[in-house]
Amino acid sequence: MYMDSSKTVENKAAQAAAQAKGIEYNCDDPKLAVPECFVAANWNGGWVGEMTHKILTSLGVNVIALTRANFSQEVFQVYEGSSSFTRCVYEVRLENVDLCVGDFWETNERRRVSPFTSAFDLDTMTLLTMPAGTVSDKFDPVKFLDIFRPFKAEVWALLLGMMVFGGVCAYVVELGSGSEDYAYEEGLSSPVLRHLLGVTKSIYLAMFGFLSGGPTHVTTGWPGRLIALGFGVFIYISVASYSASLVSFLISSNKAEGKIESMRDLKTKGGKLCVLEAMAPLVTDVTKANKLTFDNWGPATEKLHSGGCIAAILGKQAYQMLIVAQDSQFSVCVDKLDPKGHSECADPIHEAIDIDLNCQCSDATRDPATCPDECPYYHRYCNILEVLDGDFQLAIGNALPVNQTLMDYVSAWIVQERLNGNVQKLRKRYVTDTLPPRCNKKKTKVSGLTIEQMGGTYVITSVLIVLGLIAQALQLVIYREKREEGAAEGAAEG
């Protein structure tokens, strides 16, 4: 069964036949499918279609071509979901189909239904969101505070706390060293005031050291040296992290603020996430109630754009076609009584609308942006933002659902094609080289470093400072014992 999909599995002969007859091309609709839809040799287009056609031809098997128009009544009784891809997997289970051709995800749920071939590609996901509001380029004094944005507020608070803590500890262990870094005003009669001024001076040196990029306290013993080493680690990591994050903020050309900054942000805000039905079980950070599932990429993206969800996840080819290149055509149900918003309306009375992101005016010389009546959805998704979340990593292997008898044969050929680099070449030829970016794509602003990301710095610094305090305590004990021994010896001599 061939899963007709632009640039993935294509039938150019059927497209030409439909055009010659002056009818809409649709091999998945029994009423519109032309005879060329059911000729296996015609399904040799698209990066997956061409690969599979080569494999089946090499195996010399007799191929009977089927499409979504050939779904059995039986499969609708065992699978009630909306994904036509998962439905094809069940057709293999029912032995109505031997091989499904398309960029199928090999999920655990599908694996339990049918065998799969060896994986031929890896589909990496992208997290998307909409702008939080209109961005103004007018002068805003608040932007002067952007220099503090590389760190979250709690990180700045902990930085200040570590400087105070380090300064106090340095004063305690070096108080009797005679260094002017820890000296206080001898003329002051109050011991408390004298020590308070000494601690203040030590804290000042700690802050000055942080801002100047290195410890500034003079140390005379190992307790002080350990504390200085810990404070040096603290300064080095903190300053380096701040500098790297600040550069990301200052050189970023994107000024757009997204509705979310990370998957964790989505979970905190409790917003809806638009995903394909087969992907939903893989996204464990979001509750089932907050997932809106769809039968195709187009409807999921449209729901995000219309505000039905605050984030969506797209595969790499869908992201390239729908967001970067704005080169896709699909249908979506916009009936208010049909909340799903899938490719087709549940009520056959209502028809889904067609969305063409790269449509052309009847006058080919005109810019499609100047004919909104003819191209109302032209480059509709250019304002959708990619979320830069380093913690979000989701990838799913692409493989073909296959009958157990054919599995080893087809898998062996797929492995050979992959090792020869043919799969990558086909993807490049059909997808990468044909989908140039048409939008000035933006990403969400880089999120400030959190306390969790900086936590290791504080742990190392604290350990070294504590070791310095322990060394100071041991040193005091040893010195006291030596003094006592000296005093005892002097008394004996007297």
Secondary structure, DSSP 8 states (H G I E B T S, - for coil): -B--BTTTBB-HHHHHHHHHHTS---TTSTTT--GGGG-GGG--BSHHHHHHHHHHHHHT-------GGG--HHHHHH--SS-HHHHHHHHHHTTS-SB-BS-EE--HHHHTTS-B----EEEEEEEEE-BSS----S--GGGGGGGGTTB-HHHHHHHHHHHHHHHHHHHHHHGGG--TTS---TT-S-HHHHHHHHHHHHHHHHHHHHHHTS------SHHHHHHHHHHHHHHHHHHHHHHHHHHHHHH------BS-SSHHHHHHHT--EEEETTTGGG--SS-GGGEEEESSHHHHHHHHHTTS-SEEEEEHHHIIIIIIS---EEEE---TT-TT--SS-SSTTS--EEEETT---SSTTS-GGG-TTT-TTTTTTTT-EE---TT---EEEEE-BB-HHHHHHHHHHHHHHHHTTHHHHHHHHHTGGG----S---B-----B-HHHHHHHHHHHHHHHHHHHHHHHHHHHHHHHHHHHHHHHHHHH-
